[in-house]
Amino acid sequence: MAVTRLKRKDRKNKTTSRLEVKTLKLATNIELGSRSQQSKTDQLAKNNAILAQLTAKA
């Protein structure tokens, strides 16, 4: 079975879609009512907790 090379347009679409998926996985802006819950051990959650402590002291 011969391996066919992708045309330039298809190679571009492949890499673009792969990068889009990567960006979506890294996205941390979780909105209210979202089906995905933010992890408690997430760095963003830790930062928010520290900021909340600092504002409470001030």
Biopython code that builds the backbone (N, CA, C, O; Angstrom):
import numpy as np
from Bio.PDB.StructureBuilder import StructureBuilder

atoms = [
    (1, "MET", "N", (0.840, -1.179, 0.000)),
    (1, "MET", "CA", (0.000, 0.000, 0.000)),
    (1, "MET", "C", (0.888, 1.246, 0.000)),
    (1, "MET", "O", (1.758, 1.397, 0.857)),
    (2, "ALA", "N", (0.665, 2.114, -0.945)),
    (2, "ALA", "CA", (1.496, 3.292, -1.086)),
    (2, "ALA", "C", (1.071, 4.385, -0.107)),
    (2, "ALA", "O", (-0.114, 4.556, 0.182)),
    (3, "VAL", "N", (2.062, 5.119, 0.395)),
    (3, "VAL", "CA", (1.788, 6.240, 1.291)),
    (3, "VAL", "C", (1.680, 7.498, 0.439)),
    (3, "VAL", "O", (2.595, 7.828, -0.316)),
    (4, "THR", "N", (0.564, 8.192, 0.565)),
    (4, "THR", "CA", (0.374, 9.402, -0.239)),
    (4, "THR", "C", (0.708, 10.621, 0.602)),
    (4, "THR", "O", (0.394, 10.684, 1.790)),
    (5, "ARG", "N", (1.343, 11.575, -0.032)),
    (5, "ARG", "CA", (1.669, 12.821, 0.663)),
    (5, "ARG", "C", (0.460, 13.734, 0.667)),
    (5, "ARG", "O", (-0.309, 13.783, -0.293)),
    (6, "LEU", "N", (0.310, 14.448, 1.750)),
    (6, "LEU", "CA", (-0.781, 15.417, 1.818)),
    (6, "LEU", "C", (-0.425, 16.631, 0.968)),
    (6, "LEU", "O", (0.736, 17.031, 0.890)),
    (7, "LYS", "N", (-1.417, 17.196, 0.348)),
    (7, "LYS", "CA", (-1.185, 18.439, -0.383)),
    (7, "LYS", "C", (-0.963, 19.565, 0.620)),
    (7, "LYS", "O", (-1.298, 19.442, 1.798)),
    (8, "ARG", "N", (-0.389, 20.670, 0.129)),
    (8, "ARG", "CA", (-0.017, 21.770, 1.012)),
    (8, "ARG", "C", (-1.205, 22.277, 1.830)),
    (8, "ARG", "O", (-1.064, 22.543, 3.023)),
    (9, "LYS", "N", (-2.354, 22.410, 1.209)),
    (9, "LYS", "CA", (-3.551, 22.903, 1.903)),
    (9, "LYS", "C", (-3.949, 21.956, 3.036)),
    (9, "LYS", "O", (-4.312, 22.397, 4.126)),
    (10, "ASP", "N", (-3.878, 20.651, 2.766)),
    (10, "ASP", "CA", (-4.258, 19.673, 3.782)),
    (10, "ASP", "C", (-3.252, 19.642, 4.934)),
    (10, "ASP", "O", (-3.630, 19.465, 6.092)),
    (11, "ARG", "N", (-1.963, 19.814, 4.606)),
    (11, "ARG", "CA", (-0.956, 19.859, 5.675)),
    (11, "ARG", "C", (-1.189, 21.065, 6.568)),
    (11, "ARG", "O", (-1.060, 20.974, 7.789)),
    (12, "LYS", "N", (-1.533, 22.194, 5.961)),
    (12, "LYS", "CA", (-1.796, 23.419, 6.726)),
    (12, "LYS", "C", (-3.016, 23.224, 7.630)),
    (12, "LYS", "O", (-2.994, 23.600, 8.802)),
    (13, "ASN", "N", (-4.080, 22.633, 7.076)),
    (13, "ASN", "CA", (-5.291, 22.396, 7.871)),
    (13, "ASN", "C", (-5.005, 21.454, 9.033)),
    (13, "ASN", "O", (-5.530, 21.637, 10.131)),
    (14, "LYS", "N", (-4.169, 20.444, 8.786)),
    (14, "LYS", "CA", (-3.844, 19.475, 9.822)),
    (14, "LYS", "C", (-3.121, 20.156, 10.986)),
    (14, "LYS", "O", (-3.474, 19.954, 12.148)),
    (15, "THR", "N", (-2.112, 20.961, 10.664)),
    (15, "THR", "CA", (-1.364, 21.618, 11.740)),
    (15, "THR", "C", (-2.212, 22.679, 12.427)),
    (15, "THR", "O", (-2.121, 22.850, 13.643)),
    (16, "THR", "N", (-3.030, 23.391, 11.669)),
    (16, "THR", "CA", (-3.884, 24.425, 12.265)),
    (16, "THR", "C", (-4.871, 23.806, 13.240)),
    (16, "THR", "O", (-5.050, 24.311, 14.348)),
    (17, "SER", "N", (-5.508, 22.723, 12.840)),
    (17, "SER", "CA", (-6.490, 22.098, 13.723)),
    (17, "SER", "C", (-5.819, 21.512, 14.956)),
    (17, "SER", "O", (-6.390, 21.538, 16.046)),
    (18, "ARG", "N", (-4.602, 20.979, 14.789)),
    (18, "ARG", "CA", (-3.882, 20.426, 15.930)),
    (18, "ARG", "C", (-3.546, 21.531, 16.925)),
    (18, "ARG", "O", (-3.662, 21.334, 18.134)),
    (19, "LEU", "N", (-3.131, 22.694, 16.424)),
    (19, "LEU", "CA", (-2.816, 23.809, 17.306)),
    (19, "LEU", "C", (-4.061, 24.366, 17.983)),
    (19, "LEU", "O", (-4.001, 24.806, 19.131)),
    (20, "GLU", "N", (-5.194, 24.351, 17.273)),
    (20, "GLU", "CA", (-6.436, 24.822, 17.879)),
    (20, "GLU", "C", (-6.862, 23.934, 19.038)),
    (20, "GLU", "O", (-7.309, 24.423, 20.075)),
    (21, "VAL", "N", (-6.720, 22.625, 18.855)),
    (21, "VAL", "CA", (-7.068, 21.686, 19.926)),
    (21, "VAL", "C", (-6.154, 21.906, 21.118)),
    (21, "VAL", "O", (-6.602, 21.883, 22.265)),
    (22, "LYS", "N", (-4.865, 22.119, 20.848)),
    (22, "LYS", "CA", (-3.906, 22.355, 21.920)),
    (22, "LYS", "C", (-4.281, 23.619, 22.695)),
    (22, "LYS", "O", (-4.228, 23.632, 23.925)),
    (23, "THR", "N", (-4.658, 24.675, 21.982)),
    (23, "THR", "CA", (-5.047, 25.932, 22.624)),
    (23, "THR", "C", (-6.285, 25.737, 23.480)),
    (23, "THR", "O", (-6.363, 26.263, 24.591)),
    (24, "LEU", "N", (-7.256, 24.982, 22.970)),
    (24, "LEU", "CA", (-8.482, 24.760, 23.731)),
    (24, "LEU", "C", (-8.217, 23.961, 24.990)),
    (24, "LEU", "O", (-8.846, 24.203, 26.020)),
    (25, "LYS", "N", (-7.288, 23.003, 24.923)),
    (25, "LYS", "CA", (-6.976, 22.205, 26.109)),
    (25, "LYS", "C", (-6.295, 23.049, 27.174)),
    (25, "LYS", "O", (-6.478, 22.823, 28.370)),
    (26, "LEU", "N", (-5.499, 24.034, 26.727)),
    (26, "LEU", "CA", (-4.772, 24.866, 27.679)),
    (26, "LEU", "C", (-5.610, 26.019, 28.226)),
    (26, "LEU", "O", (-5.201, 26.697, 29.168)),
    (27, "ALA", "N", (-6.771, 26.236, 27.641)),
    (27, "ALA", "CA", (-7.595, 27.371, 28.059)),
    (27, "ALA", "C", (-8.049, 27.201, 29.504)),
    (27, "ALA", "O", (-8.485, 26.120, 29.902)),
    (28, "THR", "N", (-7.944, 28.260, 30.277)),
    (28, "THR", "CA", (-8.317, 28.162, 31.692)),
    (28, "THR", "C", (-9.488, 29.068, 32.035)),
    (28, "THR", "O", (-9.871, 29.171, 33.200)),
    (29, "ASN", "N", (-10.061, 29.726, 31.029)),
    (29, "ASN", "CA", (-11.185, 30.624, 31.326)),
    (29, "ASN", "C", (-12.470, 29.797, 31.389)),
    (29, "ASN", "O", (-13.136, 29.579, 30.377)),
    (30, "ILE", "N", (-12.796, 29.352, 32.575)),
    (30, "ILE", "CA", (-13.976, 28.513, 32.786)),
    (30, "ILE", "C", (-15.122, 29.419, 33.205)),
    (30, "ILE", "O", (-15.038, 30.116, 34.217)),
    (31, "GLU", "N", (-16.174, 29.406, 32.432)),
    (31, "GLU", "CA", (-17.292, 30.300, 32.673)),
    (31, "GLU", "C", (-18.314, 29.655, 33.599)),
    (31, "GLU", "O", (-18.330, 28.437, 33.775)),
    (32, "LEU", "N", (-19.161, 30.485, 34.185)),
    (32, "LEU", "CA", (-20.228, 29.975, 35.028)),
    (32, "LEU", "C", (-21.186, 29.138, 34.185)),
    (32, "LEU", "O", (-21.503, 29.501, 33.053)),
    (33, "GLY", "N", (-21.635, 28.043, 34.727)),
    (33, "GLY", "CA", (-22.535, 27.180, 33.984)),
    (33, "GLY", "C", (-21.810, 26.267, 33.033)),
    (33, "GLY", "O", (-22.444, 25.552, 32.257)),
    (34, "SER", "N", (-20.492, 26.275, 33.076)),
    (34, "SER", "CA", (-19.714, 25.419, 32.186)),
    (34, "SER", "C", (-19.795, 23.980, 32.683)),
    (34, "SER", "O", (-19.905, 23.724, 33.882)),
    (35, "ARG", "N", (-19.738, 23.058, 31.745)),
    (35, "ARG", "CA", (-19.826, 21.652, 32.139)),
    (35, "ARG", "C", (-18.518, 21.152, 32.731)),
    (35, "ARG", "O", (-18.504, 20.162, 33.462)),
    (36, "SER", "N", (-17.415, 21.832, 32.418)),
    (36, "SER", "CA", (-16.128, 21.409, 32.967)),
    (36, "SER", "C", (-15.863, 22.170, 34.258)),
    (36, "SER", "O", (-15.986, 23.394, 34.298)),
    (37, "GLN", "N", (-15.508, 21.467, 35.287)),
    (37, "GLN", "CA", (-15.230, 22.082, 36.582)),
    (37, "GLN", "C", (-13.744, 22.359, 36.702)),
    (37, "GLN", "O", (-12.918, 21.572, 36.240)),
    (38, "GLN", "N", (-13.407, 23.474, 37.322)),
    (38, "GLN", "CA", (-12.003, 23.803, 37.525)),
    (38, "GLN", "C", (-11.439, 22.933, 38.638)),
    (38, "GLN", "O", (-12.077, 22.727, 39.670)),
    (39, "SER", "N", (-10.246, 22.432, 38.411)),
    (39, "SER", "CA", (-9.598, 21.565, 39.375)),
    (39, "SER", "C", (-9.187, 22.362, 40.610)),
    (39, "SER", "O", (-8.828, 23.535, 40.508)),
    (40, "LYS", "N", (-9.240, 21.716, 41.781)),
    (40, "LYS", "CA", (-8.842, 22.380, 43.021)),
    (40, "LYS", "C", (-7.329, 22.555, 43.081)),
    (40, "LYS", "O", (-6.838, 23.483, 43.725)),
    (41, "THR", "N", (-6.585, 21.671, 42.413)),
    (41, "THR", "CA", (-5.129, 21.729, 42.438)),
    (41, "THR", "C", (-4.575, 22.502, 41.256)),
    (41, "THR", "O", (-3.365, 22.509, 41.029)),
    (42, "ASP", "N", (-5.435, 23.144, 40.512)),
    (42, "ASP", "CA", (-5.031, 23.952, 39.377)),
    (42, "ASP", "C", (-4.221, 25.149, 39.869)),
    (42, "ASP", "O", (-4.523, 25.716, 40.919)),
    (43, "GLN", "N", (-3.191, 25.536, 39.110)),
    (43, "GLN", "CA", (-2.361, 26.672, 39.514)),
    (43, "GLN", "C", (-3.186, 27.952, 39.613)),
    (43, "GLN", "O", (-2.942, 28.795, 40.477)),
    (44, "LEU", "N", (-4.153, 28.086, 38.731)),
    (44, "LEU", "CA", (-5.009, 29.271, 38.752)),
    (44, "LEU", "C", (-5.815, 29.329, 40.056)),
    (44, "LEU", "O", (-5.993, 30.401, 40.636)),
    (45, "ALA", "N", (-6.296, 28.178, 40.505)),
    (45, "ALA", "CA", (-7.059, 28.121, 41.757)),
    (45, "ALA", "C", (-6.157, 28.456, 42.946)),
    (45, "ALA", "O", (-6.578, 29.149, 43.872)),
    (46, "LYS", "N", (-4.921, 27.965, 42.919)),
    (46, "LYS", "CA", (-3.976, 28.266, 43.997)),
    (46, "LYS", "C", (-3.681, 29.761, 44.056)),
    (46, "LYS", "O", (-3.646, 30.364, 45.129)),
    (47, "ASN", "N", (-3.467, 30.349, 42.870)),
    (47, "ASN", "CA", (-3.197, 31.791, 42.818)),
    (47, "ASN", "C", (-4.372, 32.589, 43.363)),
    (47, "ASN", "O", (-4.183, 33.548, 44.112)),
    (48, "ASN", "N", (-5.583, 32.193, 42.990)),
    (48, "ASN", "CA", (-6.779, 32.894, 43.470)),
    (48, "ASN", "C", (-6.917, 32.783, 44.979)),
    (48, "ASN", "O", (-7.329, 33.738, 45.639)),
    (49, "ALA", "N", (-6.573, 31.619, 45.532)),
    (49, "ALA", "CA", (-6.661, 31.423, 46.977)),
    (49, "ALA", "C", (-5.659, 32.329, 47.696)),
    (49, "ALA", "O", (-5.988, 32.925, 48.722)),
    (50, "ILE", "N", (-4.455, 32.432, 47.169)),
    (50, "ILE", "CA", (-3.441, 33.280, 47.779)),
    (50, "ILE", "C", (-3.846, 34.748, 47.695)),
    (50, "ILE", "O", (-3.680, 35.502, 48.654)),
    (51, "LEU", "N", (-4.380, 35.147, 46.540)),
    (51, "LEU", "CA", (-4.845, 36.527, 46.390)),
    (51, "LEU", "C", (-5.988, 36.837, 47.356)),
    (51, "LEU", "O", (-6.067, 37.944, 47.889)),
    (52, "ALA", "N", (-6.864, 35.871, 47.578)),
    (52, "ALA", "CA", (-7.979, 36.065, 48.508)),
    (52, "ALA", "C", (-7.460, 36.239, 49.937)),
    (52, "ALA", "O", (-7.974, 37.060, 50.697)),
    (53, "GLN", "N", (-6.434, 35.457, 50.296)),
    (53, "GLN", "CA", (-5.849, 35.600, 51.633)),
    (53, "GLN", "C", (-5.206, 36.969, 51.812)),
    (53, "GLN", "O", (-5.355, 37.602, 52.857)),
    (54, "LEU", "N", (-4.493, 37.418, 50.788)),
    (54, "LEU", "CA", (-3.813, 38.717, 50.886)),
    (54, "LEU", "C", (-4.809, 39.862, 50.968)),
    (54, "LEU", "O", (-4.584, 40.822, 51.706)),
    (55, "THR", "N", (-5.902, 39.777, 50.226)),
    (55, "THR", "CA", (-6.894, 40.846, 50.294)),
    (55, "THR", "C", (-7.634, 40.823, 51.626)),
    (55, "THR", "O", (-8.061, 41.865, 52.122)),
    (56, "ALA", "N", (-7.785, 39.628, 52.207)),
    (56, "ALA", "CA", (-8.453, 39.540, 53.513)),
    (56, "ALA", "C", (-7.601, 40.176, 54.599)),
    (56, "ALA", "O", (-8.146, 40.786, 55.520)),
    (57, "LYS", "N", (-6.280, 40.053, 54.520)),
    (57, "LYS", "CA", (-5.375, 40.630, 55.513)),
    (57, "LYS", "C", (-5.335, 42.149, 55.382)),
    (57, "LYS", "O", (-5.204, 42.856, 56.381)),
    (58, "ALA", "N", (-5.447, 42.644, 54.173)),
    (58, "ALA", "CA", (-5.319, 44.103, 53.944)),
    (58, "ALA", "C", (-6.571, 44.873, 54.331)),
    (58, "ALA", "O", (-6.610, 46.096, 54.195)),
]
sb = StructureBuilder()
sb.init_structure("model")
sb.init_model(0)
sb.init_chain("A")
sb.init_seg("    ")
for serial, (resi, resn, name, xyz) in enumerate(atoms, 1):
    if name == "N":
        sb.init_residue(resn, " ", resi, " ")
    sb.init_atom(name, np.array(xyz, "f"), 0.0, 1.0, " ", f" {name:<3s}", serial, name[0])
structure = sb.get_structure()
